[in-house]
Every structure is written in C-alpha cells, then in structure tokens.
C-alpha cells in the first residue's frame, strides 16, 4: 500500500485535513439577465386595482392605458370570418400575412411621404414585442440609447435585455416634457447608438411639433444615430394639434429609422396583440429572423382583424377620440383642483401626468408622504383610486392617470383624490 492509498487526499489537498461539512452553495435558479427585469408598473397597478375590486372594494383604476370601448364591430366580424377560414388554422409567414404587411407599408407611406414596401414591415405580437425586437436587432452589448424621460416603463427594460444601456434625459413640466437639443447633445457619447422618440407620448400626452422633430431628426442624422420612433398613439391628438412622423419632418432619416406601432390604442384592441416594426429592409429581415425563433407568426385571426382595422372605416375611431377629448378636458379641470398638483394639458394619447411635488412632504391621515410612490400608495389605500407613480417613468414627483375609462368613474375617482388631499 502506498502512502496515497493509506491517506487519501482531502479536498484541500492535505492528507490529514478534515473533510468539509459545509453545504454546497445552492445553484442559481434565475438568470441574472431575467432576474434584473422589473415588472411592468402599469400592469402591476392595474392588477392590484382589479384584485381589490374582485375582493369587493370600490377601487377606480386609472392605471392601465386601455380604452374602455369594445373593439369596433367590423373588426370583430373580420375575426369571426377568419376563424371560419381553414387557411387561418395553419402556420403563416413569420413576418406577417402579406395583405397586412402591404397595408402597413401603404399606411406608413401615407403618414411619412417616404415610400415603403411590404418587405419593410414586420407584424409582431403586440407593440411590446416590436419594442424589444427593435432594440435586440440594433444594439450590441454596451451600446447606449438616449431615452427622453418621462418614458414608457418597458423601454429601459427592453434596452437592457438587448444588452444596451439607457441614458435618460429628463424634461420636466416646465419644458412641456420635451427635451431640448442641448440636453440630447450632452447625453451623446461615442457609444450612442440610438435615440427613442415617442410622440404622442406615454406617459405625458405631449405631442412634438414638426419643428421639434425636425431638429431632433437633423441632429440624429448629423451624428449617425438611429431613431426608434414609437407612433402607436398617432391617431389620438386634440386641440387641433397634428401628429407628425419624424420621417415626414426629415425624410433623409429613412435608412436609419425604425417605426413602431400597433392597433391596441387606436382601435380598442389591447387584447388582440398585434403590433409592428417598419424600417430598412435589412433591419426588418434580421428582426423577422429573430421572431421566427421567438414566436413564429402572430395569431392569424388577430392579423385578419388588424387588416380590417387598418383598411376599414375610421368613424369608430373618431367617436372614441371625441370621448377621449371630453374626458381629457374633464380630468385636467378636476386634477387642477387637487392641492399641490400642477397639471399641464395633454394634447395626445389618453394620459394626464401632473407634477405632484407640491403635495409631497406632508402627512395624509397620519402617514408621511415624501415621494410620489408613497403618494400613489396612500391614494390607493385611503381613497381607493389607482394611479401609477412617476418613478416608473423615470420622473419622480409625478403621477400618471389614464383617462381611458368611463366619464362617471373618472369624475368620482378624481373627486376622491381631491377630498383626500384637501383634508
């Protein structure tokens, strides 16, 4: 017997060292990449409000950006017809139904005056998939995206998932929530890959003018920066304010711009899950390759419904916009009566985004309120009204109220907030 046979080596390499009794470290269960994702604040607030209502509490929810109208009947009829068509029961091209892609190309051409072809469009499972795929297609690890704030909650998470780095640029109520060119230039570095534009804006309702968009567009063009423009609210503007696509303002950007959109907001189709990307053919082809592995084709019945939405009558949209406009004016008037709230008038989308800093630093029913997140919690628990705190949008000191709910609930909900904060 050799010495090694008589004295087997311990894990430390010393023949006489005692064996370790420490338990092995537990394996990591969730990847760091996915574990770092924050849940959607807007959906979380909406889910909380619905859970409280289901439990019998009279909560009024201003959280989710979801029209309370039914999807227009001609769109539903198209879906019923599609469901009865065996062709809709099978796989279809991952990038979308040819007829829908053609309709998207024609709509983009009309709104931008830049000629688009069907091959430059990609149908996605809702606007969120379009957002993620745009960043995933354009960004390499460490690439920076200039992100004007307040911003929609999904943008920074999608940028990080794609390996990018968001660079927030905050524009407050004094600027109408629109960043200046000087702010954008200060944020630009050698790693800047793209800038995000969202007009009309979620969460602020701000609509950039043609002049503002032209200024941003020319700056991006000069520095070789991609533009990702989210235009999902393009049909929802008020007070005579016109929507302008950045490609109409600066057509020369066509080769370095990706347009994002969807049917959810305009046509009251949040549950149908149809969005899109429109841009240079090579970018769209690459994004379609990604989608072919992620999800394959979007639900065929929903695609046929989206085609009916894009090519059908717009009168139902006009009726919904009229209702949103009425609610917009009502919510601005009522929120302006809340002590400590400063309320700019939104001219697009269906959100009010008051600066609530004047309501902070006080006690409400025995509770110290120092942040907008704390204020949102107090309003929910004490007034049974759900709003989304500005922290979720990169803009602490604000609350977002969606006015895509019926007139009676809107009035009753804000009256509760006025009563609570007037005590």
C-alpha positions as CSV (number, residue, x, y, z in Angstrom):
1,X,0.0,0.0,0.0
2,X,1.4,3.4,-1.0
3,X,1.2,6.5,1.2
4,X,-1.5,7.9,-1.0
5,X,-3.5,4.7,-0.6
6,X,-3.2,4.9,3.2
7,X,-4.1,8.5,3.4
8,X,-6.5,9.6,0.7
9,X,-6.2,13.4,-0.1
10,X,-8.7,15.7,1.4
11,X,-10.5,18.3,-0.8
12,X,-7.8,20.8,0.4
13,X,-5.0,18.6,-0.8
14,X,-3.7,17.9,2.7
15,X,-3.9,14.2,3.7
16,X,-4.7,15.0,7.3
17,X,-7.2,17.9,6.8
18,X,-10.8,17.1,7.9
19,X,-13.4,16.8,5.2
20,X,-15.5,19.9,4.8
21,X,-19.1,19.7,6.2
22,X,-20.3,22.9,4.7
23,X,-23.3,22.5,2.4
24,X,-22.7,23.3,-1.2
25,X,-23.9,26.6,-2.5
26,X,-27.4,26.5,-3.9
27,X,-27.4,26.7,-7.7
28,X,-28.7,30.0,-9.2
29,X,-32.3,29.4,-10.2
30,X,-32.9,32.5,-12.3
31,X,-30.6,34.1,-14.8
32,X,-29.1,37.5,-13.8
33,X,-30.5,38.9,-17.1
34,X,-34.1,37.9,-16.4
35,X,-33.8,38.4,-12.7
36,X,-32.9,42.0,-13.2
37,X,-36.2,42.8,-15.0
38,X,-38.6,45.0,-13.1
39,X,-42.3,44.1,-13.6
40,X,-44.4,46.4,-15.6
41,X,-45.5,49.1,-13.1
42,X,-48.6,50.0,-15.1
43,X,-49.8,46.3,-15.4
44,X,-49.0,45.8,-11.7
45,X,-51.1,48.8,-10.6
46,X,-53.9,47.6,-12.9
47,X,-53.7,44.1,-11.5
48,X,-53.8,45.4,-7.9
49,X,-56.8,47.5,-8.7
50,X,-58.7,44.6,-10.3
51,X,-57.8,42.3,-7.4
52,X,-59.2,44.8,-4.9
53,X,-62.3,45.2,-6.9
54,X,-62.8,41.5,-7.0
55,X,-62.4,41.5,-3.3
56,X,-65.4,43.9,-3.0
57,X,-63.6,47.2,-2.7
58,X,-64.9,50.0,-4.9
59,X,-61.5,50.8,-6.5
60,X,-61.4,53.1,-9.5
61,X,-58.4,52.3,-11.7
62,X,-56.5,55.0,-13.7
63,X,-53.6,52.7,-14.2
64,X,-53.7,50.8,-17.5
65,X,-53.7,52.6,-20.8
66,X,-56.6,50.6,-22.1
67,X,-59.7,52.0,-23.9
68,X,-62.9,51.0,-22.2
69,X,-64.7,50.7,-25.6
70,X,-65.4,47.4,-27.3
71,X,-63.4,46.7,-30.5
72,X,-65.4,48.1,-33.4
73,X,-67.9,45.6,-34.8
74,X,-66.5,45.4,-38.4
75,X,-63.1,44.3,-36.9
76,X,-64.8,41.7,-34.8
77,X,-66.7,40.5,-37.8
78,X,-63.5,40.1,-39.8
79,X,-62.1,38.0,-37.0
80,X,-65.2,35.7,-36.9
81,X,-64.9,35.2,-40.7
82,X,-61.2,34.5,-40.3
83,X,-61.8,31.9,-37.6
84,X,-64.1,30.0,-40.0
85,X,-61.4,30.0,-42.8
86,X,-59.2,26.9,-42.7
87,X,-56.3,28.9,-44.0
88,X,-56.2,30.8,-40.7
89,X,-55.8,27.5,-38.9
90,X,-52.3,26.9,-40.2
91,X,-48.9,28.4,-39.9
92,X,-48.4,31.6,-41.9
93,X,-45.2,33.6,-42.7
94,X,-43.3,34.6,-39.5
95,X,-43.1,38.2,-40.7
96,X,-46.9,38.6,-41.1
97,X,-49.7,38.0,-43.6
98,X,-48.8,39.5,-47.0
99,X,-52.0,41.5,-47.2
100,X,-51.4,43.0,-43.7
101,X,-47.8,43.8,-44.5
102,X,-48.9,45.6,-47.6
103,X,-51.5,47.6,-45.7
104,X,-48.8,48.6,-43.2
105,X,-46.5,49.7,-46.0
106,X,-49.2,51.8,-47.5
107,X,-50.2,53.4,-44.2
108,X,-46.6,54.3,-43.4
109,X,-46.1,55.8,-46.8
110,X,-49.2,57.9,-46.3
111,X,-48.1,59.2,-42.9
112,X,-44.4,59.8,-43.7
113,X,-44.4,60.6,-47.5
114,X,-41.5,58.1,-47.6
115,X,-42.2,55.1,-50.0
116,X,-42.3,51.8,-48.1
117,X,-42.7,48.3,-49.4
118,X,-44.2,45.3,-47.7
119,X,-40.8,43.8,-47.2
120,X,-40.0,46.7,-44.9
121,X,-42.7,45.7,-42.4
122,X,-42.9,43.1,-39.7
123,X,-46.1,42.1,-37.8
124,X,-45.4,41.4,-34.1
125,X,-47.2,40.1,-31.1
126,X,-48.3,43.5,-29.8
127,X,-46.3,46.7,-29.5
128,X,-44.1,45.4,-26.7
129,X,-42.6,42.7,-29.0
130,X,-41.9,45.3,-31.6
131,X,-40.1,47.4,-29.0
132,X,-37.9,44.6,-27.8
133,X,-37.1,43.3,-31.3
134,X,-36.1,46.8,-32.4
135,X,-33.5,47.1,-29.7
136,X,-32.4,43.5,-30.0
137,X,-31.8,43.9,-33.7
138,X,-29.9,47.2,-33.4
139,X,-27.9,47.0,-30.2
140,X,-24.7,45.3,-29.3
141,X,-23.6,45.0,-25.7
142,X,-22.7,48.4,-24.2
143,X,-24.4,50.4,-26.9
144,X,-26.2,53.4,-25.5
145,X,-29.8,54.6,-26.2
146,X,-30.7,58.2,-25.4
147,X,-34.1,57.8,-23.6
148,X,-36.1,61.0,-23.1
149,X,-37.9,60.9,-19.8
150,X,-40.6,60.7,-18.7
151,X,-40.6,57.4,-20.7
152,X,-42.8,54.3,-21.0
153,X,-41.8,51.7,-18.5
154,X,-40.9,49.0,-21.0
155,X,-38.3,51.0,-22.9
156,X,-35.4,50.7,-20.3
157,X,-36.1,47.1,-19.6
158,X,-36.1,46.2,-23.3
159,X,-32.9,48.1,-23.8
160,X,-31.2,46.2,-21.0
161,X,-32.4,42.9,-22.2
162,X,-30.8,43.6,-25.6
163,X,-27.5,44.3,-23.8
164,X,-27.8,48.1,-24.2
165,X,-27.6,50.9,-21.7
166,X,-30.3,53.5,-21.4
167,X,-29.2,57.1,-21.0
168,X,-32.2,59.0,-19.5
169,X,-32.7,62.7,-20.4
170,X,-35.3,64.2,-18.1
171,X,-37.6,67.1,-19.4
172,X,-39.9,68.4,-16.7
173,X,-43.3,70.1,-16.7
174,X,-41.5,73.5,-17.3
175,X,-40.4,72.2,-20.7
176,X,-43.7,70.6,-21.6
177,X,-42.0,67.2,-21.1
178,X,-40.0,67.7,-24.3
179,X,-36.2,67.5,-24.2
180,X,-34.0,70.2,-25.7
181,X,-31.4,69.6,-28.3
182,X,-28.8,70.7,-25.8
183,X,-29.9,68.0,-23.4
184,X,-29.7,65.4,-26.1
185,X,-26.3,66.5,-27.2
186,X,-25.0,66.5,-23.6
187,X,-26.1,62.9,-23.3
188,X,-24.4,61.8,-26.6
189,X,-21.2,59.8,-26.3
190,X,-19.1,57.7,-28.7
191,X,-21.3,54.7,-27.7
192,X,-24.6,56.3,-28.6
193,X,-26.4,54.1,-31.0
194,X,-30.0,55.3,-31.0
195,X,-32.4,57.8,-29.6
196,X,-36.0,57.0,-28.7
197,X,-38.9,59.2,-29.8
198,X,-42.4,58.7,-28.5
199,X,-45.0,61.2,-29.8
200,X,-47.8,61.4,-28.8
201,X,-46.2,60.4,-25.5
202,X,-46.9,57.8,-23.0
203,X,-47.0,58.8,-20.1
204,X,-47.3,62.6,-20.6
205,X,-49.6,63.1,-23.6
206,X,-47.1,65.6,-25.1
207,X,-47.0,65.8,-28.9
208,X,-43.8,67.0,-30.5
209,X,-44.2,69.7,-33.2
210,X,-42.9,69.2,-36.7
211,X,-40.2,71.8,-35.9
212,X,-39.1,69.9,-32.7
213,X,-39.0,66.6,-34.6
214,X,-37.1,68.2,-37.5
215,X,-34.5,69.5,-35.0
216,X,-34.1,66.1,-33.4
217,X,-34.0,64.3,-36.7
218,X,-31.3,66.5,-38.2
219,X,-29.2,66.1,-35.1
220,X,-29.5,62.3,-35.3
221,X,-28.7,62.4,-39.0
222,X,-25.6,64.5,-38.4
223,X,-24.2,62.1,-35.8
224,X,-25.2,58.8,-37.4
225,X,-27.7,57.9,-34.6
226,X,-30.6,55.6,-35.2
227,X,-34.0,56.8,-34.4
228,X,-36.6,54.4,-32.9
229,X,-40.0,56.2,-33.1
230,X,-43.0,54.8,-31.3
231,X,-46.1,56.1,-33.1
232,X,-48.8,53.9,-31.6
233,X,-50.9,56.9,-30.5
234,X,-50.6,58.8,-33.8
235,X,-54.4,58.9,-34.3
236,X,-55.1,60.3,-30.8
237,X,-54.4,64.1,-30.8
238,X,-56.6,67.0,-29.7
239,X,-57.0,70.8,-29.8
240,X,-56.1,70.9,-33.5
241,X,-52.6,69.5,-32.8
242,X,-51.5,67.4,-35.8
243,X,-49.4,64.3,-35.5
244,X,-46.1,64.4,-37.4
245,X,-43.9,61.4,-38.0
246,X,-40.2,62.2,-37.7
247,X,-39.7,60.8,-41.2
248,X,-42.1,63.4,-42.6
249,X,-40.0,66.0,-40.9
250,X,-36.7,64.6,-42.0
251,X,-37.2,62.0,-44.9
252,X,-33.4,61.6,-45.2
253,X,-33.6,59.5,-41.9
254,X,-35.4,56.7,-43.7
255,X,-32.3,54.4,-43.8
256,X,-31.7,54.8,-40.0
257,X,-35.2,54.9,-38.5
258,X,-37.5,52.2,-37.2
259,X,-41.2,53.0,-36.7
260,X,-43.1,51.1,-34.0
261,X,-46.9,50.9,-33.8
262,X,-49.9,48.7,-33.2
263,X,-53.7,48.5,-33.2
264,X,-54.1,48.4,-29.5
265,X,-54.8,52.0,-28.6
266,X,-56.4,53.5,-31.7
267,X,-58.9,50.6,-32.3
268,X,-59.5,49.5,-28.7
269,X,-57.7,46.2,-29.4
270,X,-55.4,45.8,-26.5
271,X,-56.2,42.1,-26.1
272,X,-55.7,41.2,-29.7
273,X,-51.9,41.6,-29.5
274,X,-50.9,43.0,-32.9
275,X,-48.1,45.4,-33.3
276,X,-45.4,46.1,-36.0
277,X,-42.0,47.3,-36.9
278,X,-41.4,49.3,-40.1
279,X,-37.9,50.3,-41.3
280,X,-35.0,49.5,-43.6
281,X,-35.3,46.1,-45.3
282,X,-32.2,44.6,-43.8
283,X,-33.2,45.5,-40.3
284,X,-36.7,44.1,-40.8
285,X,-35.3,40.9,-42.3
286,X,-33.0,40.4,-39.3
287,X,-35.8,41.1,-36.8
288,X,-38.0,38.7,-38.7
289,X,-35.3,36.0,-38.4
290,X,-35.3,36.7,-34.6
291,X,-39.1,36.5,-34.5
292,X,-39.1,33.2,-36.4
293,X,-37.4,31.6,-33.4
294,X,-39.2,33.6,-30.7
295,X,-42.8,33.2,-31.7
296,X,-43.2,32.4,-35.4
297,X,-46.3,34.1,-36.9
298,X,-48.7,36.3,-35.0
299,X,-52.2,34.8,-34.5
300,X,-53.7,34.7,-37.9
301,X,-57.2,35.6,-36.7
302,X,-55.9,38.7,-34.9
303,X,-53.9,39.6,-38.0
304,X,-57.0,39.5,-40.2
305,X,-58.8,41.7,-37.6
306,X,-55.9,44.1,-37.7
307,X,-56.1,44.3,-41.5
308,X,-59.8,45.2,-41.2
309,X,-58.9,47.9,-38.7
310,X,-56.3,49.5,-41.0
311,X,-58.3,49.3,-44.2
312,X,-61.8,49.8,-42.8
313,X,-63.9,52.8,-41.8
314,X,-62.4,55.3,-39.3
315,X,-65.7,56.6,-37.9
316,X,-65.5,54.4,-34.8
317,X,-62.0,55.8,-34.1
318,X,-63.3,59.4,-34.5
319,X,-66.1,58.6,-32.0
320,X,-63.6,57.2,-29.5
321,X,-61.3,60.2,-29.9
322,X,-64.2,62.5,-29.3
323,X,-64.9,60.7,-26.0
324,X,-61.3,60.8,-25.0
325,X,-61.2,64.5,-25.7
326,X,-64.1,65.1,-23.5
327,X,-62.5,63.1,-20.7
328,X,-59.2,64.8,-21.2
329,X,-60.7,68.2,-20.6
330,X,-62.6,66.9,-17.6
331,X,-59.6,65.2,-15.9
332,X,-57.4,68.3,-16.4
333,X,-60.0,70.5,-14.8
334,X,-60.5,68.2,-11.8
335,X,-56.8,67.4,-11.2
336,X,-56.1,71.1,-11.2
337,X,-58.3,71.3,-8.1
338,X,-56.1,68.9,-6.2
339,X,-53.9,70.7,-3.7
340,X,-50.3,70.6,-4.7
341,X,-50.9,69.3,-8.3
342,X,-49.6,71.1,-11.4
343,X,-51.4,69.8,-14.4
344,X,-50.2,70.5,-18.0
345,X,-52.9,69.9,-20.6
346,X,-52.0,66.8,-22.7
347,X,-52.6,67.1,-26.5
348,X,-52.3,63.4,-27.4
349,X,-52.7,59.8,-26.2
350,X,-55.0,59.4,-23.2
351,X,-52.9,60.2,-20.1
352,X,-52.6,63.1,-17.7
353,X,-49.3,63.4,-16.0
354,X,-49.5,66.0,-13.2
355,X,-46.5,67.2,-11.3
356,X,-47.4,66.3,-7.7
357,X,-44.3,67.6,-5.9
358,X,-46.4,70.3,-4.2
359,X,-48.4,67.6,-2.5
360,X,-45.3,65.9,-1.0
361,X,-43.7,66.5,2.3
362,X,-46.9,66.3,4.3
363,X,-48.9,63.9,6.4
364,X,-52.0,62.3,5.0
365,X,-54.3,60.5,7.5
366,X,-51.3,60.0,9.8
367,X,-48.9,58.8,7.1
368,X,-45.8,60.7,6.0
369,X,-45.8,61.2,2.2
370,X,-42.4,62.2,0.8
371,X,-42.4,60.6,-2.7
372,X,-44.8,60.1,-5.5
373,X,-44.7,56.4,-5.0
374,X,-45.8,56.8,-1.4
375,X,-48.5,59.2,-2.5
376,X,-49.8,56.7,-5.0
377,X,-50.0,54.1,-2.2
378,X,-51.8,56.4,0.1
379,X,-54.3,57.4,-2.6
380,X,-54.9,53.7,-3.4
381,X,-55.3,52.6,0.2
382,X,-57.2,55.6,1.6
383,X,-59.2,56.9,-1.5
384,X,-59.4,53.6,-3.4
385,X,-58.1,55.2,-6.5
386,X,-55.2,53.6,-8.5
387,X,-52.7,55.7,-10.4
388,X,-49.1,55.0,-11.4
389,X,-46.2,56.8,-9.7
390,X,-43.8,58.8,-11.7
391,X,-40.8,56.7,-10.5
392,X,-42.0,54.0,-13.0
393,X,-41.5,56.5,-15.8
394,X,-38.1,57.9,-14.8
395,X,-39.9,61.0,-13.4
396,X,-40.3,61.0,-9.6
397,X,-42.7,63.6,-8.3
398,X,-45.5,62.8,-10.8
399,X,-48.5,60.5,-11.1
400,X,-49.9,59.1,-14.3
401,X,-53.7,59.0,-14.7
402,X,-55.2,57.3,-17.7
403,X,-58.4,58.8,-18.8
404,X,-59.4,55.8,-20.9
405,X,-62.3,55.0,-18.6
406,X,-65.9,56.0,-18.4
407,X,-66.9,59.5,-17.5
408,X,-68.7,58.6,-14.3
409,X,-65.7,56.7,-12.8
410,X,-63.3,59.4,-13.9
411,X,-65.3,62.1,-12.1
412,X,-65.9,60.0,-9.0
413,X,-62.2,58.9,-8.8
414,X,-60.7,62.3,-9.0
415,X,-63.3,63.7,-6.6
416,X,-62.0,61.1,-4.1
417,X,-58.4,62.3,-4.6
418,X,-59.5,66.0,-4.1
419,X,-61.3,65.1,-0.9
420,X,-58.4,63.1,0.5
421,X,-55.7,65.7,-0.2
422,X,-57.9,68.5,0.9
423,X,-58.1,67.2,4.5
